[in-house]
Amino acid sequence: MKKKNKGKKSKNRKSETKTNTNPWESVDISNISESIENSDRLEQVRISQDETFLLLFTSGSIRLSLHWVNDPEFRGFVHCNGEDCLFCRIGNKNMNKLLLPVYSFDSNAVAVLPISDSMRPHALLPQIANILESGKNLRKRLVLISKDRDHAFTVRTKKLPKDKRDEPIEKIRRFKEGHDAGEIDLTAVFQTMSDYELKQLESVRQKLELLDDE
């Protein structure tokens, strides 16, 4: 009897060992490059002093309310959480951005151009609006955008070479299909943070303590 029990224990050990071997066996990364390339996640166009090369193909945009976060742990724009937003409660002013899908020749993909709703001189919005309202064939126009250290934007256009006009067509078509199907979210280029996550930021915690608002 003792021998039989010993044999059962040994068999159980083998079974457990077999179950737990190679925990990564179910992860298939053979097509990971293709998956990343075909991802529906869009990148944000960042305008700098160097000219950015874009193609405009639509005037349709999404208005999004954002907060600027300047914290040792995180620096950038995050979504305003609307009613009873924690950032609004601590006096962090929200701002509106228009999210315009564009084709970026720098990344060879459809991307999102965030545009402030400011209409001040040298702002980006009135210059982009003039191009879209001009009625000229957008498919044939290369749009070059830059900004100086004072955040004054310069926008100019030039004729797009004929051999480059077909390049964006398929990617723009795929974007439109995905967007119309609700598979692409333009607002995802900016991070969303819950109240709990915001409270982990040192600058937010300090202001909440001063306001005695937990």
MDAnalysis code that builds the backbone (N, CA, C; Angstrom):
import MDAnalysis as mda
import numpy as np

u = mda.Universe.empty(642, n_residues=214, atom_resindex=np.repeat(np.arange(214), 3), trajectory=True)
u.add_TopologyAttr("name", ["N", "CA", "C"] * 214)
u.add_TopologyAttr("resid", np.arange(1, 215))
u.add_TopologyAttr("resname", ["MET", "LYS", "LYS", "LYS", "ASN", "LYS", "GLY", "LYS", "LYS", "SER", "LYS", "ASN", "ARG", "LYS", "SER", "GLU", "THR", "LYS", "THR", "ASN", "THR", "ASN", "PRO", "TRP", "GLU", "SER", "VAL", "ASP", "ILE", "SER", "ASN", "ILE", "SER", "GLU", "SER", "ILE", "GLU", "ASN", "SER", "ASP", "ARG", "LEU", "GLU", "GLN", "VAL", "ARG", "ILE", "SER", "GLN", "ASP", "GLU", "THR", "PHE", "LEU", "LEU", "LEU", "PHE", "THR", "SER", "GLY", "SER", "ILE", "ARG", "LEU", "SER", "LEU", "HIS", "TRP", "VAL", "ASN", "ASP", "PRO", "GLU", "PHE", "ARG", "GLY", "PHE", "VAL", "HIS", "CYS", "ASN", "GLY", "GLU", "ASP", "CYS", "LEU", "PHE", "CYS", "ARG", "ILE", "GLY", "ASN", "LYS", "ASN", "MET", "ASN", "LYS", "LEU", "LEU", "LEU", "PRO", "VAL", "TYR", "SER", "PHE", "ASP", "SER", "ASN", "ALA", "VAL", "ALA", "VAL", "LEU", "PRO", "ILE", "SER", "ASP", "SER", "MET", "ARG", "PRO", "HIS", "ALA", "LEU", "LEU", "PRO", "GLN", "ILE", "ALA", "ASN", "ILE", "LEU", "GLU", "SER", "GLY", "LYS", "ASN", "LEU", "ARG", "LYS", "ARG", "LEU", "VAL", "LEU", "ILE", "SER", "LYS", "ASP", "ARG", "ASP", "HIS", "ALA", "PHE", "THR", "VAL", "ARG", "THR", "LYS", "LYS", "LEU", "PRO", "LYS", "ASP", "LYS", "ARG", "ASP", "GLU", "PRO", "ILE", "GLU", "LYS", "ILE", "ARG", "ARG", "PHE", "LYS", "GLU", "GLY", "HIS", "ASP", "ALA", "GLY", "GLU", "ILE", "ASP", "LEU", "THR", "ALA", "VAL", "PHE", "GLN", "THR", "MET", "SER", "ASP", "TYR", "GLU", "LEU", "LYS", "GLN", "LEU", "GLU", "SER", "VAL", "ARG", "GLN", "LYS", "LEU", "GLU", "LEU", "LEU", "ASP", "ASP", "GLU"])
u.atoms.positions = np.array([
    [0.836, -1.208, 0.000],
    [0.000, 0.000, 0.000],
    [0.865, 1.250, 0.000],
    [1.928, 1.231, 0.774],
    [2.810, 2.385, 0.837],
    [3.435, 2.672, -0.517],
    [3.775, 1.624, -1.245],
    [4.382, 1.806, -2.559],
    [3.417, 2.463, -3.518],
    [2.131, 2.063, -3.453],
    [1.131, 2.639, -4.359],
    [0.955, 4.131, -4.092],
    [0.908, 4.523, -2.803],
    [0.752, 5.927, -2.457],
    [1.943, 6.739, -2.939],
    [3.110, 6.174, -2.795],
    [4.315, 6.838, -3.238],
    [4.272, 7.062, -4.734],
    [3.786, 6.049, -5.459],
    [3.694, 6.174, -6.916],
    [2.725, 7.255, -7.319],
    [1.589, 7.404, -6.610],
    [0.584, 8.427, -6.929],
    [1.154, 9.809, -6.729],
    [1.924, 9.992, -5.623],
    [2.513, 11.297, -5.366],
    [3.466, 11.697, -6.473],
    [4.267, 10.758, -6.912],
    [5.222, 11.021, -7.986],
    [4.505, 11.421, -9.269],
    [3.386, 10.761, -9.547],
    [2.615, 11.048, -10.759],
    [2.030, 12.448, -10.699],
    [1.550, 12.838, -9.490],
    [0.990, 14.168, -9.320],
    [2.038, 15.238, -9.526],
    [3.245, 15.000, -9.059],
    [4.317, 15.969, -9.245],
    [4.604, 16.175, -10.722],
    [4.611, 15.067, -11.469],
    [4.856, 15.157, -12.909],
    [3.785, 15.989, -13.581],
    [2.543, 15.764, -13.170],
    [1.420, 16.475, -13.763],
    [1.528, 17.965, -13.500],
    [1.904, 18.336, -12.247],
    [2.021, 19.747, -11.902],
    [3.153, 20.398, -12.671],
    [4.254, 19.708, -12.790],
    [5.399, 20.241, -13.513],
    [5.060, 20.493, -14.975],
    [4.325, 19.585, -15.577],
    [3.955, 19.707, -16.979],
    [3.026, 20.898, -17.200],
    [2.109, 21.128, -16.239],
    [1.141, 22.222, -16.381],
    [1.825, 23.578, -16.320],
    [2.872, 23.712, -15.470],
    [3.469, 25.016, -15.214],
    [4.668, 25.336, -16.095],
    [5.077, 24.408, -16.960],
    [6.229, 24.682, -17.806],
    [5.871, 25.678, -18.896],
    [6.840, 26.544, -19.225],
    [6.727, 27.521, -20.306],
    [5.446, 28.347, -20.223],
    [5.353, 29.276, -19.247],
    [4.139, 30.078, -19.097],
    [3.902, 31.027, -20.265],
    [4.901, 31.227, -21.143],
    [4.772, 32.143, -22.274],
    [4.339, 31.423, -23.547],
    [4.019, 30.157, -23.414],
    [3.733, 29.336, -24.586],
    [2.559, 29.877, -25.404],
    [1.573, 30.508, -24.748],
    [0.381, 30.961, -25.464],
    [0.548, 32.338, -26.095],
    [1.693, 32.996, -25.866],
    [1.918, 34.338, -26.409],
    [2.574, 34.231, -27.771],
    [1.853, 34.637, -28.810],
    [2.365, 34.561, -30.176],
    [2.804, 35.942, -30.621],
    [4.111, 36.161, -30.788],
    [4.607, 37.466, -31.208],
    [5.182, 37.417, -32.625],
    [4.853, 36.363, -33.360],
    [5.426, 36.204, -34.697],
    [5.017, 37.312, -35.648],
    [3.799, 37.897, -35.436],
    [3.322, 38.950, -36.332],
    [3.245, 40.300, -35.631],
    [4.100, 40.487, -34.606],
    [3.976, 41.700, -33.810],
    [4.285, 42.956, -34.619],
    [5.238, 42.893, -35.546],
    [5.572, 44.067, -36.355],
    [4.388, 44.494, -37.198],
    [3.731, 43.509, -37.822],
    [2.560, 43.801, -38.647],
    [1.422, 44.345, -37.797],
    [1.260, 43.800, -36.555],
    [0.188, 44.259, -35.674],
    [0.390, 45.713, -35.288],
    [1.655, 46.078, -34.988],
    [1.947, 47.463, -34.613],
    [1.718, 48.386, -35.792],
    [2.152, 47.971, -36.989],
    [2.016, 48.793, -38.183],
    [0.554, 49.029, -38.524],
    [-0.285, 48.018, -38.296],
    [-1.697, 48.115, -38.668],
    [-2.577, 48.583, -37.512],
    [-1.946, 49.010, -36.397],
    [-2.722, 49.446, -35.236],
    [-3.571, 50.660, -35.575],
    [-4.783, 50.728, -34.967],
    [-5.675, 51.848, -35.206],
    [-5.335, 53.045, -34.317],
    [-4.352, 52.909, -33.453],
    [-3.976, 54.005, -32.568],
    [-3.211, 55.052, -33.372],
    [-3.666, 56.299, -33.291],
    [-3.049, 57.381, -34.038],
    [-2.014, 58.113, -33.187],
    [-1.049, 58.713, -33.863],
    [-0.047, 59.511, -33.182],
    [-0.436, 60.987, -33.245],
    [0.100, 61.750, -32.320],
    [-0.145, 63.185, -32.283],
    [0.920, 63.917, -33.094],
    [0.519, 64.874, -33.907],
    [1.472, 65.712, -34.638],
    [1.982, 66.778, -33.683],
    [3.285, 66.842, -33.520],
    [3.885, 67.834, -32.638],
    [4.621, 68.877, -33.484],
    [4.187, 70.120, -33.389],
    [4.760, 71.187, -34.193],
    [5.941, 71.809, -33.447],
    [7.052, 71.998, -34.148],
    [8.250, 72.577, -33.545],
    [8.799, 73.661, -34.479],
    [10.025, 74.084, -34.215],
    [10.654, 75.085, -35.072],
    [11.022, 74.498, -36.438],
    [11.129, 73.179, -36.505],
    [11.350, 72.514, -37.795],
    [10.008, 72.329, -38.489],
    [9.982, 72.508, -39.795],
    [8.716, 72.381, -40.510],
    [8.200, 70.946, -40.511],
    [6.910, 70.828, -40.279],
    [6.216, 69.543, -40.325],
    [5.467, 69.460, -41.646],
    [5.580, 68.322, -42.350],
    [5.006, 68.154, -43.691],
    [3.682, 67.385, -43.587],
    [2.599, 68.057, -43.954],
    [1.273, 67.468, -43.801],
    [0.447, 67.587, -45.075],
    [-0.588, 66.730, -45.135],
    [-1.613, 66.818, -46.164],
    [-2.959, 66.920, -45.454],
    [-3.728, 67.965, -45.766],
    [-5.063, 68.112, -45.191],
    [-6.060, 67.405, -46.097],
    [-6.983, 66.659, -45.492],
    [-7.956, 65.946, -46.329],
    [-9.389, 66.062, -45.817],
    [-9.571, 66.761, -44.684],
    [-10.910, 66.938, -44.144],
    [-10.942, 68.181, -43.278],
    [-12.125, 68.775, -43.157],
    [-12.297, 69.901, -42.238],
    [-12.994, 69.454, -40.959],
    [-13.380, 68.185, -40.894],
    [-14.075, 67.645, -39.724],
    [-13.123, 67.422, -38.567],
    [-13.430, 68.013, -37.423],
    [-12.577, 67.863, -36.245],
    [-13.439, 67.572, -35.018],
    [-12.768, 67.230, -33.920],
    [-13.449, 66.975, -32.649],
    [-12.918, 67.968, -31.619],
    [-13.831, 68.621, -30.892],
    [-13.418, 69.552, -29.838],
    [-13.243, 68.781, -28.535],
    [-12.091, 68.993, -27.897],
    [-11.789, 68.270, -26.667],
    [-11.295, 69.256, -25.610],
    [-11.799, 69.115, -24.389],
    [-11.380, 69.958, -23.270],
    [-10.235, 69.264, -22.529],
    [-9.147, 69.996, -22.312],
    [-7.937, 69.413, -21.738],
    [-7.399, 70.262, -20.587],
    [-6.570, 69.631, -19.770],
    [-5.824, 70.337, -18.723],
    [-4.332, 70.097, -18.956],
    [-3.530, 71.142, -18.728],
    [-2.082, 70.981, -18.792],
    [-1.564, 70.588, -17.412],
    [-0.792, 69.504, -17.363],
    [-0.228, 69.013, -16.110],
    [1.277, 69.229, -16.124],
    [1.769, 69.921, -15.096],
    [3.214, 70.143, -14.974],
    [3.647, 69.640, -13.605],
    [3.961, 68.356, -13.552],
    [4.269, 67.677, -12.298],
    [5.548, 66.867, -12.475],
    [6.349, 66.702, -11.424],
    [7.569, 65.881, -11.549],
    [7.304, 64.479, -12.090],
    [6.098, 63.949, -11.828],
    [5.788, 62.583, -12.243],
    [5.132, 62.514, -13.622],
    [4.561, 63.612, -14.069],
    [3.885, 63.614, -15.378],
    [3.808, 65.036, -15.914],
    [4.116, 65.189, -17.196],
    [4.041, 66.501, -17.835],
    [3.367, 66.347, -19.189],
    [2.233, 66.998, -19.366],
    [1.517, 66.893, -20.628],
    [0.043, 67.219, -20.442],
    [-0.728, 67.078, -21.538],
    [-2.157, 67.326, -21.500],
    [-2.898, 66.054, -21.095],
    [-3.963, 66.246, -20.319],
    [-4.864, 65.140, -19.981],
    [-6.297, 65.601, -20.194],
    [-7.196, 64.657, -20.387],
    [-8.608, 64.968, -20.575],
    [-9.183, 65.663, -19.343],
    [-10.026, 66.659, -19.580],
    [-10.844, 67.201, -18.498],
    [-11.947, 66.178, -18.230],
    [-12.174, 65.864, -16.958],
    [-13.151, 64.831, -16.611],
    [-14.574, 65.362, -16.478],
    [-14.788, 66.584, -16.974],
    [-16.153, 67.108, -17.020],
    [-16.653, 67.574, -15.677],
    [-17.919, 67.284, -15.395],
    [-18.548, 67.735, -14.162],
    [-17.796, 67.192, -12.947],
    [-17.486, 68.094, -12.000],
    [-16.759, 67.742, -10.780],
    [-15.343, 67.240, -11.090],
    [-14.749, 67.762, -12.184],
    [-13.373, 67.395, -12.550],
    [-12.420, 67.851, -11.450],
    [-11.520, 66.971, -11.037],
    [-10.596, 67.276, -9.952],
    [-9.693, 68.454, -10.304],
    [-9.227, 68.508, -11.533],
    [-8.366, 69.612, -11.951],
    [-9.113, 70.943, -11.932],
    [-10.362, 70.922, -12.347],
    [-11.174, 72.145, -12.296],
    [-11.341, 72.608, -10.853],
    [-11.498, 71.650, -9.932],
    [-11.709, 71.977, -8.523],
    [-10.501, 72.648, -7.890],
    [-9.305, 72.324, -8.360],
    [-8.107, 72.935, -7.777],
    [-7.645, 74.151, -8.579],
    [-8.491, 74.601, -9.507],
    [-8.211, 75.847, -10.211],
    [-7.299, 75.719, -11.408],
    [-7.097, 74.489, -11.904],
    [-6.292, 74.293, -13.114],
    [-7.189, 74.569, -14.325],
    [-6.892, 75.655, -15.025],
    [-7.760, 76.088, -16.121],
    [-7.760, 75.060, -17.254],
    [-8.953, 74.755, -17.759],
    [-9.042, 73.854, -18.908],
    [-8.984, 74.661, -20.202],
    [-8.610, 74.007, -21.273],
    [-8.522, 74.663, -22.578],
    [-9.065, 73.732, -23.642],
    [-9.577, 74.322, -24.707],
    [-10.142, 73.521, -25.786],
    [-9.128, 73.321, -26.905],
    [-9.114, 72.126, -27.452],
    [-8.316, 71.813, -28.634],
    [-9.233, 71.192, -29.674],
    [-9.025, 71.572, -30.919],
    [-9.699, 70.909, -32.032],
    [-8.763, 69.838, -32.558],
    [-9.240, 68.600, -32.620],
    [-8.416, 67.482, -33.084],
    [-8.739, 67.215, -34.549],
    [-7.779, 67.527, -35.410],
    [-7.982, 67.402, -36.859],
    [-7.147, 66.253, -37.400],
    [-7.771, 65.251, -38.025],
    [-6.983, 64.196, -38.652],
    [-6.289, 64.724, -39.902],
    [-5.022, 64.410, -40.048],
    [-4.223, 64.843, -41.195],
    [-3.345, 63.678, -41.633],
    [-2.765, 63.802, -42.807],
    [-1.779, 62.805, -43.225],
    [-0.398, 63.412, -43.000],
    [0.435, 62.696, -42.248],
    [1.776, 63.170, -41.943],
    [2.795, 62.467, -42.846],
    [3.541, 63.260, -43.607],
    [4.606, 62.686, -44.439],
    [5.821, 62.332, -43.594],
    [5.889, 62.853, -42.371],
    [7.003, 62.514, -41.484],
    [6.876, 61.088, -40.958],
    [5.627, 60.666, -40.689],
    [5.408, 59.305, -40.183],
    [4.769, 58.396, -41.233],
    [4.441, 58.975, -42.401],
    [3.765, 58.225, -43.473],
    [2.493, 57.542, -42.965],
    [1.704, 58.298, -42.229],
    [0.478, 57.744, -41.650],
    [-0.488, 58.881, -41.314],
    [-1.750, 58.513, -41.152],
    [-2.731, 59.478, -40.663],
    [-2.428, 59.740, -39.187],
    [-2.454, 61.009, -38.808],
    [-2.152, 61.403, -37.430],
    [-3.143, 62.483, -37.007],
    [-3.032, 62.908, -35.747],
    [-3.957, 63.913, -35.211],
    [-3.203, 65.215, -34.946],
    [-3.702, 66.300, -35.539],
    [-3.126, 67.626, -35.326],
    [-3.992, 68.377, -34.310],
    [-3.492, 68.603, -33.086],
    [-4.265, 69.371, -32.100],
    [-4.139, 70.869, -32.416],
    [-5.266, 71.564, -32.473],
    [-5.271, 72.984, -32.817],
    [-6.006, 73.754, -31.726],
    [-5.339, 74.753, -31.141],
    [-5.998, 75.611, -30.164],
    [-7.113, 76.396, -30.843],
    [-8.171, 76.710, -30.095],
    [-9.267, 77.470, -30.691],
    [-9.001, 78.980, -30.673],
    [-7.765, 79.360, -30.370],
    [-7.380, 80.772, -30.376],
    [-7.404, 81.337, -31.804],
    [-7.883, 82.580, -31.917],
    [-7.905, 83.269, -33.210],
    [-6.959, 84.469, -33.202],
    [-6.014, 84.475, -32.277],
    [-5.054, 85.573, -32.196],
    [-4.160, 85.597, -33.438],
    [-3.474, 86.725, -33.685],
    [-2.548, 86.778, -34.822],
    [-1.483, 85.683, -34.724],
    [-1.199, 85.042, -35.829],
    [-0.209, 83.966, -35.936],
    [-0.627, 82.677, -35.232],
    [-1.901, 82.602, -34.828],
    [-2.398, 81.335, -34.275],
    [-2.556, 80.335, -35.419],
    [-2.624, 79.052, -35.069],
    [-2.693, 78.010, -36.092],
    [-4.078, 77.896, -36.728],
    [-5.136, 78.014, -35.922],
    [-6.491, 77.777, -36.414],
    [-6.875, 78.646, -37.612],
    [-6.726, 79.976, -37.565],
    [-7.140, 80.771, -38.721],
    [-6.349, 80.456, -39.990],
    [-5.101, 80.072, -39.832],
    [-4.281, 79.754, -41.008],
    [-4.711, 78.430, -41.641],
    [-5.022, 77.438, -40.797],
    [-5.516, 76.158, -41.317],
    [-6.897, 76.345, -41.938],
    [-7.751, 77.155, -41.286],
    [-9.104, 77.405, -41.796],
    [-9.045, 78.056, -43.168],
    [-8.103, 78.965, -43.385],
    [-7.974, 79.629, -44.686],
    [-7.657, 78.634, -45.794],
    [-6.823, 77.663, -45.483],
    [-6.472, 76.640, -46.481],
    [-7.686, 75.776, -46.796],
    [-8.395, 75.353, -45.752],
    [-9.556, 74.490, -45.944],
    [-10.692, 75.215, -46.668],
    [-10.807, 76.523, -46.445],
    [-11.885, 77.293, -47.060],
    [-11.544, 77.810, -48.452],
    [-10.299, 77.637, -48.854],
    [-9.858, 78.199, -50.134],
    [-10.511, 77.530, -51.335],
    [-10.969, 76.274, -51.137],
    [-11.610, 75.557, -52.241],
    [-10.638, 74.907, -53.205],
    [-9.344, 75.076, -52.956],
    [-8.350, 74.458, -53.830],
    [-8.248, 72.968, -53.522],
    [-7.730, 72.211, -54.487],
    [-7.623, 70.761, -54.348],
    [-6.607, 70.413, -53.264],
    [-7.100, 69.970, -52.113],
    [-6.214, 69.676, -50.989],
    [-5.245, 68.546, -51.307],
    [-5.671, 67.628, -52.129],
    [-4.847, 66.457, -52.439],
    [-3.546, 66.840, -53.148],
    [-3.538, 68.021, -53.739],
    [-2.363, 68.463, -54.491],
    [-1.508, 69.460, -53.725],
    [-1.866, 69.718, -52.447],
    [-1.180, 70.764, -51.699],
    [-0.454, 70.197, -50.475],
    [0.835, 70.462, -50.429],
    [1.638, 70.111, -49.259],
    [1.577, 71.285, -48.279],
    [1.262, 70.990, -47.025],
    [1.155, 72.026, -46.004],
    [2.345, 71.895, -45.056],
    [3.075, 73.005, -44.892],
    [4.265, 72.997, -44.040],
    [4.025, 73.937, -42.856],
    [4.168, 73.394, -41.644],
    [3.862, 74.146, -40.428],
    [5.065, 74.148, -39.486],
    [5.323, 75.306, -38.915],
    [6.361, 75.432, -37.885],
    [5.909, 76.490, -36.881],
    [6.598, 76.556, -35.743],
    [6.300, 77.613, -34.772],
    [7.597, 78.086, -34.137],
    [7.623, 79.363, -33.753],
    [8.821, 79.896, -33.119],
    [8.737, 79.767, -31.604],
    [9.699, 80.315, -30.910],
    [9.761, 80.171, -29.454],
    [8.630, 80.909, -28.750],
    [8.029, 81.868, -29.442],
    [6.904, 82.609, -28.862],
    [5.564, 81.980, -29.231],
    [5.618, 80.771, -29.802],
    [4.426, 80.017, -30.191],
    [3.634, 80.702, -31.312],
    [4.327, 81.462, -32.142],
    [3.710, 82.034, -33.340],
    [3.893, 81.021, -34.471],
    [2.790, 80.632, -35.104],
    [2.834, 79.602, -36.137],
    [3.043, 80.207, -37.520],
    [3.798, 79.494, -38.316],
    [3.961, 79.841, -39.729],
    [3.444, 78.669, -40.555],
    [2.511, 78.950, -41.447],
    [1.933, 77.912, -42.300],
    [2.089, 78.342, -43.750],
    [2.674, 77.499, -44.544],
    [2.791, 77.778, -45.973],
    [2.446, 76.527, -46.761],
    [2.118, 76.708, -47.996],
    [1.777, 75.562, -48.844],
    [2.607, 75.595, -50.117],
    [2.768, 74.435, -50.694],
    [3.406, 74.337, -52.003],
    [2.813, 73.148, -52.744],
    [3.019, 73.121, -54.015],
    [2.452, 72.055, -54.835],
    [3.103, 70.717, -54.493],
    [2.267, 69.721, -54.271],
    [2.767, 68.385, -53.973],
    [3.173, 67.702, -55.274],
    [4.393, 67.158, -55.346],
    [4.815, 66.471, -56.580],
    [3.825, 65.382, -56.991],
    [3.618, 65.234, -58.285],
    [2.624, 64.285, -58.793],
    [2.898, 62.861, -58.330],
    [4.157, 62.483, -58.266],
    [4.477, 61.099, -57.892],
    [4.282, 60.827, -56.401],
    [3.911, 61.862, -55.615],
    [3.665, 61.686, -54.189],
    [2.177, 61.763, -53.840],
    [1.334, 62.050, -54.815],
    [-0.085, 62.284, -54.527],
    [-0.873, 61.013, -54.243],
    [-0.423, 59.885, -54.786],
    [-1.156, 58.632, -54.573],
    [-0.755, 57.946, -53.263],
    [0.405, 58.323, -52.732],
    [0.947, 57.664, -51.541],
    [-0.018, 57.654, -50.354],
    [-0.683, 58.782, -50.021],
    [-1.539, 58.787, -48.824],
    [-2.930, 58.183, -49.033],
    [-3.364, 57.979, -50.283],
    [-4.762, 57.653, -50.580],
    [-5.265, 56.432, -49.810],
    [-4.535, 55.328, -49.865],
    [-4.992, 54.084, -49.238],
    [-5.066, 54.216, -47.717],
    [-4.085, 54.881, -47.117],
    [-4.076, 55.022, -45.660],
    [-5.191, 55.959, -45.195],
    [-5.480, 56.978, -45.978],
    [-6.592, 57.877, -45.643],
    [-7.915, 57.135, -45.772],
    [-8.040, 56.307, -46.804],
    [-9.267, 55.522, -46.999],
    [-9.488, 54.584, -45.819],
    [-8.429, 53.896, -45.376],
    [-8.550, 52.983, -44.241],
    [-8.907, 53.730, -42.961],
    [-8.332, 54.909, -42.805],
    [-8.663, 55.716, -41.630],
    [-10.144, 56.090, -41.640],
    [-10.642, 56.564, -42.770],
    [-12.044, 56.980, -42.853],
    [-12.984, 55.820, -42.557],
    [-12.666, 54.636, -43.074],
    [-13.493, 53.463, -42.809],
    [-13.492, 53.120, -41.326],
    [-12.319, 53.145, -40.701],
    [-12.209, 52.823, -39.285],
    [-12.889, 53.864, -38.410],
    [-12.737, 55.115, -38.773],
    [-13.348, 56.190, -38.000],
    [-14.866, 56.139, -38.104],
    [-15.375, 55.927, -39.321],
    [-16.827, 55.842, -39.516],
    [-17.430, 54.654, -38.784],
    [-16.629, 53.593, -38.638],
    [-17.101, 52.390, -37.937],
    [-16.942, 52.502, -36.422],
    [-16.401, 53.618, -35.961],
    [-16.214, 53.812, -34.530],
    [-15.022, 53.067, -33.956],
    [-14.102, 52.648, -34.821],
    [-12.951, 51.875, -34.366],
    [-11.746, 52.751, -34.046],
    [-11.793, 54.013, -34.432],
    [-10.680, 54.925, -34.214],
    [-11.145, 56.106, -33.375],
    [-10.445, 56.356, -32.294],
    [-10.793, 57.433, -31.369],
    [-9.713, 58.514, -31.425],
    [-10.033, 59.671, -31.992],
    [-9.063, 60.751, -32.106],
    [-8.603, 61.238, -30.736],
    [-9.490, 61.180, -29.741],
    [-9.165, 61.722, -28.427],
    [-8.146, 60.869, -27.671],
    [-7.871, 59.663, -28.172],
    [-6.950, 58.759, -27.480],
    [-5.496, 59.229, -27.554],
    [-5.223, 60.262, -28.368],
    [-3.845, 60.765, -28.427],
    [-3.464, 61.474, -27.129],
    [-4.477, 61.832, -26.311],
    [-4.210, 62.446, -25.017],
    [-4.617, 61.488, -23.907],
    [-3.870, 61.517, -22.831],
    [-4.088, 60.576, -21.736],
    [-5.325, 60.940, -20.920],
    [-6.023, 59.920, -20.465],
    [-7.135, 60.081, -19.527],
    [-6.682, 59.593, -18.155],
    [-6.914, 60.408, -17.126],
    [-6.512, 60.031, -15.769],
    [-7.715, 60.121, -14.834],
    [-7.906, 59.105, -14.045],
    [-8.998, 59.104, -13.060],
    [-8.628, 60.011, -11.890],
    [-9.617, 60.325, -11.036],
    [-9.340, 61.137, -9.854],
    [-8.295, 60.467, -8.968],
    [-8.380, 59.155, -8.853],
    [-7.404, 58.421, -8.033],
    [-5.990, 58.621, -8.583],
    [-5.832, 58.513, -9.901],
    [-4.509, 58.684, -10.518],
    [-4.014, 60.112, -10.358],
    [-4.925, 61.088, -10.494],
    [-4.534, 62.485, -10.345],
    [-4.051, 62.775, -8.923],
    [-4.683, 62.140, -7.946],
    [-4.312, 62.375, -6.548],
    [-2.935, 61.816, -6.209],
    [-2.389, 60.976, -7.074],
    [-1.046, 60.446, -6.856],
    [0.021, 61.463, -7.252],
    [-0.369, 62.506, -7.992],
    [0.575, 63.530, -8.418],
    [0.833, 64.489, -7.264],
    [2.094, 64.764, -7.000],
    [2.475, 65.587, -5.852],
    [1.838, 66.973, -5.896],
    [1.867, 67.617, -7.072],
    [1.318, 68.971, -7.188],
    [-0.181, 69.000, -6.901],
    [-0.890, 67.942, -7.288],
    [-2.331, 67.866, -7.035],
    [-2.596, 67.620, -5.555],
    [-1.835, 66.725, -4.950],
    [-2.012, 66.418, -3.525],
    [-1.808, 67.674, -2.663],
    [-0.782, 68.455, -2.981],
    [-0.487, 69.662, -2.205],
    [-1.651, 70.645, -2.254],
    [-2.224, 70.856, -3.441],
    [-3.331, 71.794, -3.579],
    [-4.592, 71.282, -2.880],
    [-4.818, 69.981, -2.939],
    [-5.985, 69.413, -2.260],
    [-5.859, 69.573, -0.749],
    [-4.649, 69.417, -0.231],
    [-4.409, 69.580, 1.213],
    [-4.652, 71.025, 1.619],
    [-4.192, 71.969, 0.793],
    [-4.389, 73.389, 1.096],
    [-5.870, 73.783, 1.046],
    [-6.592, 73.142, 0.126],
    [-8.022, 73.421, 0.001],
    [-8.865, 72.596, 0.962],
    [-8.166, 71.676, 1.668],
    [-8.844, 70.736, 2.566],
    [-9.942, 69.994, 1.811],
    [-9.575, 69.529, 0.579],
    [-10.533, 68.840, -0.294],
    [-9.963, 67.496, -0.652],
    [-10.432, 66.473, -0.028],
    [-9.990, 65.100, -0.318],
    [-11.014, 64.394, -1.164],
])
